[in-house]
Amino acid sequence: MTRMTSSITPRITIVTDAWYPQVNGVVRSIENTNRELRDMGVEVFMVTPEQFSSVPCPTYPEIRLSVAGFGTVAKAIETTMPTAVHIATEGPLGIMARRWCLKHGMPFSTSYHTRFPEYVAARFPVPLRLLHSFVRWFHNAGNGCMVATASLERELSKLGVHNLLRWSRGIDQTVFHPMDRAERPFDLPRPIFMTVGRVAVEKNLPAFLDLDLPGSKVVVGDGPARAELQARYPDVHFTGMKTGADLARAYAQADVFVFPSRTDTFGNTILEALASGVPVAAFPVMGPIDIIEEGSGAGALDDDLKVACLSALSCRREDASRLARKYTWAAASSQFLSNVMTAQACGTKIGSMPATLPAPAE
């Protein structure tokens, strides 16, 4: 597919069901991408749950599900007069935006941030085959589905999802970087094995918390499973959610970052840990196998997570931070913009904005 360019600044409207007050990889990826796009002179508009009435998601009240009707969502999109639409999530707003784009002949791109079928099946008794059908229905309607890694691209291709485009991730190394380490961080004995992220069932935290490891275990983050896990693992230090400089300082005090998830499509927290100079221990699954390069010395992957954790203790912090320097939000955002432009074809646009993004060449 040939990348198309335009001399007219695109107006990109991003529709997402994941937004503040949630703090997760989807929100951070969009937020960082938006900052870089605006620095490039691109006009970016957001359609998020903040603009509509919403209800808490069953089993996960921190996530708000929009209950706005099609007309309300359509008006929110049309007000932005987009020349390009990107749908980031498969939730209620994403479904409404998909319908709007198809109705108005507006080509659009999507992204696959979360292994949606596995995420839903972990909470509700829905057959995976039906959820896979939904994924094909949702993403194949667009002109391009963005994925973060080669392994995810292979998985979705096998499921029958077409027009896959690569969109990597970055790390803000002005925030996450090696720092002086406290003698006894959190007033806990070393080594410190730390994980960061949502405290929820899909993160597979017991695979880490059940391990017999020396030193201490720390969980940074919040979520629906925190109360249960905190009661079940009284010897584990739960800090609650941290952001910005507080989060960066927490990372820097860890000896090993443990990533127990088997369902994430990338793992932004892996990059944050690496940039902080912290070696990573994880299962050899999608995300970790795409980031932790063989021979990099930046971490250890093993089907036995305890083996990975103990092996990561001998990894050099300098090797971890060196690997992270390959990932920048400027490069990832340029990739995103190129993908959005590629996904656009001549079609009906709202208002008087010209159709500036021609169809990709065959």
C-alpha positions in Angstrom: 0.0 0.0 0.0 1.5 3.4 -1.0 1.6 6.1 1.7 -0.4 9.1 0.7 0.5 12.7 1.6 -1.4 15.9 1.6 -0.4 19.6 1.6 -3.5 20.3 3.7 -3.4 19.8 7.4 -5.7 16.8 8.3 -8.4 17.2 10.9 -8.4 13.9 12.8 -11.2 13.0 15.1 -10.4 10.1 17.5 -13.3 8.3 19.1 -12.5 6.3 22.2 -14.5 4.6 25.0 -11.3 4.5 27.1 -10.6 8.0 28.6 -10.1 9.7 31.9 -10.6 9.1 34.8 -9.2 5.7 33.5 -5.5 5.5 33.5 -4.3 2.6 31.3 -2.3 1.9 28.2 -5.0 3.0 25.8 -5.5 6.4 27.4 -1.7 7.0 27.7 -1.1 6.0 24.1 -3.8 8.3 22.7 -2.7 11.2 25.0 1.0 10.9 24.0 0.1 10.5 20.3 -2.2 13.6 20.4 0.6 15.7 21.9 3.0 14.7 19.2 0.4 15.2 16.4 -0.4 18.7 17.6 3.3 19.5 17.6 3.3 18.4 13.9 0.5 20.9 13.2 -2.2 18.3 13.0 -5.6 19.3 14.3 -6.9 16.6 16.7 -10.4 16.3 18.2 -11.6 13.8 20.7 -15.0 12.1 21.2 -14.9 10.4 24.6 -17.3 9.3 27.4 -16.7 12.7 29.1 -19.2 14.2 26.6 -22.1 11.9 27.3 -24.1 10.3 30.1 -22.5 7.0 31.2 -22.9 4.0 33.5 -20.3 2.0 35.2 -19.2 -1.2 33.4 -20.4 -4.4 35.2 -17.5 -6.0 37.2 -15.3 -2.9 36.4 -16.9 0.3 37.7 -13.9 2.4 36.9 -14.7 2.1 33.2 -17.7 4.3 32.2 -19.9 3.1 29.3 -21.5 5.8 27.3 -25.3 5.6 26.9 -25.8 8.3 24.3 -28.0 7.7 21.3 -26.7 7.6 17.7 -27.9 11.1 17.0 -26.0 12.6 19.9 -22.8 10.8 19.0 -23.2 11.7 15.4 -23.5 15.4 16.3 -20.4 15.2 18.4 -18.4 13.8 15.4 -19.9 16.2 12.8 -19.1 19.2 15.0 -15.4 18.5 14.5 -15.7 18.5 10.7 -13.2 15.7 10.3 -11.2 14.8 7.3 -10.1 11.6 9.0 -11.7 9.4 11.7 -9.9 7.0 13.9 -11.9 4.6 16.2 -9.7 3.5 19.1 -12.0 1.0 20.9 -14.8 -1.5 20.2 -17.1 -0.1 22.9 -20.5 1.8 22.7 -18.9 5.0 21.2 -16.7 3.0 18.8 -19.8 1.1 17.5 -21.7 4.4 17.1 -18.8 6.0 15.3 -18.4 2.9 13.0 -22.1 3.2 12.1 -21.7 7.0 11.4 -18.7 6.5 9.2 -20.4 3.8 7.1 -23.6 5.8 6.8 -21.8 8.9 5.6 -19.2 7.1 3.4 -16.4 8.3 5.6 -13.5 5.8 5.5 -11.9 5.2 8.9 -9.1 3.5 10.7 -9.4 1.5 13.9 -6.9 0.1 16.5 -6.7 -3.1 18.5 -5.4 -2.2 21.9 -6.8 -5.0 24.0 -7.4 -8.7 23.3 -11.1 -7.9 23.4 -12.5 -11.5 23.2 -10.3 -12.7 26.1 -11.1 -9.6 28.1 -14.8 -10.1 27.8 -14.7 -13.9 28.2 -12.8 -13.5 31.5 -15.8 -11.7 32.9 -18.9 -13.0 31.1 -19.9 -16.4 29.8 -19.7 -15.5 26.1 -18.3 -18.0 23.6 -14.9 -16.9 22.1 -16.1 -17.7 18.6 -18.9 -15.1 18.9 -16.4 -12.5 20.2 -14.0 -13.3 17.4 -16.8 -12.8 14.9 -17.5 -9.4 16.5 -13.9 -8.4 16.1 -13.9 -9.2 12.4 -17.2 -7.4 12.0 -16.0 -4.3 13.8 -12.5 -3.9 12.3 -12.9 -5.2 8.8 -15.4 -2.4 8.1 -12.6 0.1 8.3 -9.8 0.8 5.9 -7.0 -0.1 8.3 -6.7 -1.7 11.7 -3.6 -0.6 13.7 -1.7 -3.1 15.8 1.4 -2.6 18.0 3.4 -5.7 17.3 4.2 -8.4 14.8 2.8 -11.1 17.0 -0.5 -9.4 17.3 -0.6 -8.8 13.5 -0.1 -12.6 13.0 -2.9 -13.4 15.5 -5.4 -11.1 14.0 -4.6 -12.2 10.5 -5.4 -15.8 11.5 -8.7 -14.6 12.9 -9.6 -13.0 9.5 -8.9 -9.3 10.3 -7.7 -7.5 7.2 -5.8 -4.3 6.3 -3.5 -4.5 9.3 -1.1 -1.5 9.9 1.7 -1.3 12.4 1.6 1.4 15.1 4.3 1.0 17.7 4.5 2.8 21.1 6.9 5.2 22.7 8.2 6.3 26.1 8.7 9.8 27.5 12.3 9.5 28.8 12.1 13.0 30.3 9.7 11.3 32.9 10.9 7.7 33.0 14.7 7.4 33.4 17.2 5.8 35.8 17.3 7.6 39.2 19.2 7.3 42.5 17.9 4.3 44.4 16.8 4.5 48.0 18.5 2.0 50.4 15.1 0.6 51.5 12.4 1.9 49.2 8.9 1.6 50.6 10.7 0.5 53.8 10.9 -3.0 52.4 13.8 -5.4 52.0 15.4 -5.9 48.7 15.3 -7.3 46.1 12.1 -5.4 45.1 9.9 -7.3 42.5 7.4 -4.8 41.2 4.4 -4.8 38.9 2.5 -1.8 37.7 -1.0 -1.5 36.1 -4.7 -2.2 36.6 -5.4 -4.5 39.5 -7.9 -6.6 37.5 -8.5 -10.2 36.6 -7.1 -10.0 33.1 -3.7 -8.9 34.4 -3.1 -12.4 35.9 -1.5 -11.0 39.1 -1.7 -14.2 41.2 0.8 -15.8 38.8 3.3 -13.2 40.3 1.9 -12.9 43.8 1.9 -16.7 44.4 5.7 -17.0 43.7 8.2 -17.8 46.4 10.7 -15.0 45.8 13.4 -13.4 48.0 12.9 -9.8 49.2 9.6 -8.0 48.6 6.7 -7.8 46.1 5.1 -4.4 45.3 1.9 -3.8 43.3 1.5 -0.2 42.0 -2.0 0.5 40.7 -5.7 0.2 41.5 -8.7 -1.7 40.1 -11.6 -3.9 40.9 -9.5 -6.8 42.2 -7.4 -4.8 44.6 -9.4 -5.3 47.8 -9.6 -9.1 47.3 -5.9 -9.4 46.4 -4.8 -7.2 49.2 -6.7 -9.4 51.7 -5.4 -12.6 50.1 -1.7 -11.5 50.0 -1.1 -9.5 53.2 2.7 -9.7 52.7 2.5 -7.8 49.4 2.9 -4.0 49.4 0.0 -2.4 47.5 0.7 1.3 46.9 -2.5 2.3 45.0 -2.3 4.3 41.8 0.7 6.5 41.0 1.2 8.9 38.1 3.8 11.2 36.7 6.9 11.8 38.8 5.6 9.6 41.7 5.2 6.7 39.3 8.6 7.3 37.8 10.3 7.3 41.2 8.5 4.1 42.1 9.7 2.3 39.0 13.3 3.5 39.6 13.4 1.7 43.0 12.5 -1.7 41.7 15.1 -4.4 41.1 12.9 -6.4 38.7 9.7 -5.4 36.9 7.3 -8.4 36.7 4.8 -8.5 33.9 2.5 -11.5 34.5 -0.2 -10.7 31.9 -0.8 -13.2 29.2 -3.4 -11.1 27.3 -1.9 -7.6 26.8 -1.3 -6.7 23.2 1.8 -4.6 24.0 2.6 -3.6 27.6 3.4 0.1 27.9 4.5 -0.5 31.5 7.3 -2.7 30.1 8.7 0.4 28.3 8.3 2.6 31.4 10.2 0.0 33.5 13.0 -0.4 30.9 13.4 3.4 30.5 13.8 3.5 34.3 16.6 1.0 34.1 14.6 -1.9 35.5 15.0 -5.4 33.9 11.8 -7.2 33.0 10.6 -10.7 33.9 7.6 -12.0 31.9 6.1 -15.0 30.2 7.2 -15.5 26.5 3.9 -14.1 25.1 2.7 -11.3 22.9 4.0 -8.0 24.1 7.1 -9.2 26.1 8.4 -11.3 23.2 8.0 -8.2 20.9 9.8 -5.8 23.2 12.5 -7.8 25.1 14.9 -8.6 22.2 16.8 -11.8 22.5 20.4 -11.1 23.6 19.5 -7.6 24.7 20.2 -8.4 28.4 17.2 -6.2 29.3 15.1 -9.0 30.9 14.2 -12.6 31.1 11.3 -14.5 29.6 10.3 -18.0 30.7 7.2 -20.1 31.0 8.2 -20.4 34.6 7.7 -16.9 35.9 9.8 -17.5 39.0 12.8 -18.6 36.8 12.3 -15.4 34.8 12.2 -13.2 37.9 15.4 -14.7 39.4 17.2 -14.5 36.0 16.2 -10.9 35.6 18.0 -10.1 38.8 21.3 -10.6 37.0 20.4 -8.4 34.1 22.2 -5.0 33.8 20.1 -1.9 34.4 22.1 -0.1 31.6 21.0 -2.7 29.1 17.3 -2.2 30.1 17.5 1.6 29.6 19.4 1.2 26.3 16.6 -0.9 24.8 14.0 1.6 25.8 15.8 4.4 23.9 14.6 2.7 20.7 11.0 3.7 21.4 10.0 7.4 21.0 6.5 8.9 20.8 7.6 11.1 17.9 8.4 8.0 15.8 5.2 6.2 16.9 3.0 9.2 16.2 4.5 9.7 12.7 3.6 6.1 12.1 0.0 6.7 13.4 -0.4 9.7 11.1 0.9 7.8 8.1 -1.6 5.0 8.9 -4.5 7.3 9.2 -3.7 8.9 5.9 -3.3 5.5 4.2 -6.6 4.4 5.5 -8.5 7.3 4.0 -10.1 7.1 0.6 -12.2 9.6 -1.4 -15.7 9.8 0.2 -18.3 12.0 1.7 -16.9 14.5 4.2 -18.9 16.6 6.6 -19.2 20.3 6.1 -17.0 22.2 3.6 -13.7 20.5 4.4 -12.1 19.1 1.3 -11.4 15.5 0.8 -7.7 16.0 1.2 -6.7 12.3 1.7 -7.0 10.4 -1.6 -7.5 6.7 -1.9 -4.4 4.5 -1.5 -2.9 3.3 -4.7 -3.4 -0.3 -5.6 
